[in-house]
Amino acid sequence: MRENIFRGKPVTITAKNGWCTGNLIVQKNGRVYIEEQGGKHIRREVIPETVGQFTGLYDSKRTKRYPAGQPVFEGDLLRRGARTFVAEYRDGCFEACEWFDSKDGGYYIRNALICETDRSEVIGNKYDA
């Protein structure tokens, strides 16, 4: 079963790596929070546009911190060879679309290629690109 974990950029950056992960809380007033897990339950307000759900998939880079590979979230950029893909949730499933950088910001071509995450590496996300 896939874990329902979300990630977002805090409104005030105090979290490690500028991101926080945990449970998603959306209030009626439109404010969005992520309640971080691990000992203390810390609730941080996040920028709604940066919230992405864990895809249930991991990349190919094994580290001490991520022995199964780094978790892939919506909005993550994945590199496979010379090509870059962005993880998106569309039509009821996660897909990876080819990502291109431009002077006006990044854009992607939907359904260009489906990327196998176990042969790809997370290199960042579209919000920091």
C-alpha positions as CSV (number, residue, x, y, z in Angstrom):
1,M,0.0,0.0,0.0
2,R,1.3,3.5,-0.9
3,E,1.8,6.0,1.9
4,N,-0.1,9.2,1.6
5,I,2.7,11.7,2.3
6,F,2.9,15.2,1.0
7,R,5.7,17.7,0.6
8,G,5.6,21.5,0.4
9,K,7.7,24.6,0.7
10,P,7.0,26.4,4.0
11,V,5.9,30.0,3.8
12,T,8.7,30.9,6.2
13,I,11.7,28.6,5.3
14,T,12.9,27.1,8.6
15,A,12.6,23.4,7.6
16,K,15.6,21.3,6.5
17,N,16.4,21.7,2.8
18,G,13.6,24.3,2.5
19,W,10.9,21.6,2.4
20,C,8.7,19.7,4.9
21,T,6.9,16.4,4.5
22,G,4.0,14.8,6.3
23,N,0.2,14.9,6.4
24,L,-1.6,17.5,4.4
25,I,-4.1,19.9,6.1
26,V,-6.3,22.3,4.0
27,Q,-8.3,24.7,6.0
28,K,-11.6,26.3,4.9
29,N,-9.9,29.7,4.7
30,G,-7.6,28.3,2.0
31,R,-4.4,28.0,4.1
32,V,-2.5,24.9,3.6
33,Y,-0.3,23.1,6.2
34,I,1.9,20.1,6.4
35,E,2.1,18.4,9.8
36,E,5.5,16.8,10.0
37,Q,5.9,13.4,11.6
38,G,8.6,12.1,13.9
39,G,8.4,12.7,17.6
40,K,6.8,16.1,17.7
41,H,3.9,16.9,15.4
42,I,5.0,20.2,13.9
43,R,2.5,22.0,11.7
44,R,4.0,24.4,9.1
45,E,2.1,26.6,6.7
46,V,3.2,25.9,3.1
47,I,2.9,27.5,-0.3
48,P,-0.1,25.7,-1.9
49,E,1.3,25.7,-5.4
50,T,4.4,23.7,-4.1
51,V,2.4,20.8,-2.5
52,G,3.1,17.5,-4.1
53,Q,2.1,13.9,-3.1
54,F,4.5,11.0,-2.8
55,T,4.2,8.9,-5.9
56,G,5.0,5.6,-4.1
57,L,8.1,5.3,-6.3
58,Y,11.8,5.7,-5.6
59,D,14.7,6.8,-7.8
60,S,17.8,4.8,-8.5
61,K,20.2,6.6,-6.2
62,R,20.8,4.6,-3.1
63,T,22.3,6.4,-0.2
64,K,22.7,5.9,3.6
65,R,19.7,8.2,4.1
66,Y,17.6,6.5,1.3
67,P,18.7,2.9,1.0
68,A,15.7,2.1,-1.2
69,G,16.3,5.3,-3.3
70,Q,15.1,8.8,-2.9
71,P,11.2,9.2,-2.7
72,V,9.7,10.7,-5.9
73,F,7.1,13.5,-5.3
74,E,4.9,15.3,-7.7
75,G,6.9,18.1,-9.2
76,D,10.3,16.3,-8.9
77,L,12.6,16.5,-11.8
78,L,14.2,13.2,-12.8
79,R,17.2,12.6,-15.0
80,R,17.6,9.6,-17.2
81,G,20.7,9.9,-19.4
82,A,20.6,13.3,-21.1
83,R,16.8,13.7,-20.7
84,T,14.9,15.3,-17.8
85,F,11.4,14.4,-16.8
86,V,8.9,15.9,-14.3
87,A,6.6,13.7,-12.1
88,E,3.0,14.7,-12.4
89,Y,-0.4,13.3,-11.3
90,R,-2.8,13.2,-14.3
91,D,-5.9,11.2,-15.2
92,G,-5.7,9.2,-12.0
93,C,-2.1,8.1,-12.1
94,F,1.4,9.4,-11.9
95,E,3.4,10.0,-15.1
96,A,6.7,11.4,-16.0
97,C,6.8,14.0,-18.9
98,E,9.8,15.3,-20.6
99,W,10.9,18.7,-19.1
100,F,12.5,21.6,-21.0
101,D,14.0,24.7,-19.5
102,S,13.3,28.1,-21.1
103,K,14.0,31.8,-20.3
104,D,10.4,32.2,-19.2
105,G,10.5,29.1,-16.9
106,G,10.2,25.4,-17.4
107,Y,7.6,23.6,-19.4
108,Y,7.0,20.0,-20.3
109,I,5.5,17.9,-23.1
110,R,2.8,15.6,-21.7
111,N,2.9,11.9,-22.6
112,A,6.3,12.4,-24.3
113,L,7.8,9.5,-22.5
114,I,7.1,7.5,-19.4
115,C,10.2,7.4,-17.2
116,E,11.2,4.4,-15.2
117,T,12.1,5.8,-11.8
118,D,14.3,2.9,-10.9
119,R,16.6,4.0,-13.8
120,S,16.3,7.7,-13.0
121,E,17.7,10.0,-10.4
122,V,15.8,12.9,-8.7
123,I,17.8,16.0,-9.5
124,G,15.5,18.7,-8.0
125,N,12.0,19.9,-8.6
126,K,10.2,22.3,-10.9
127,Y,9.6,24.8,-8.2
128,D,13.4,25.4,-7.7
129,A,14.3,25.1,-11.3
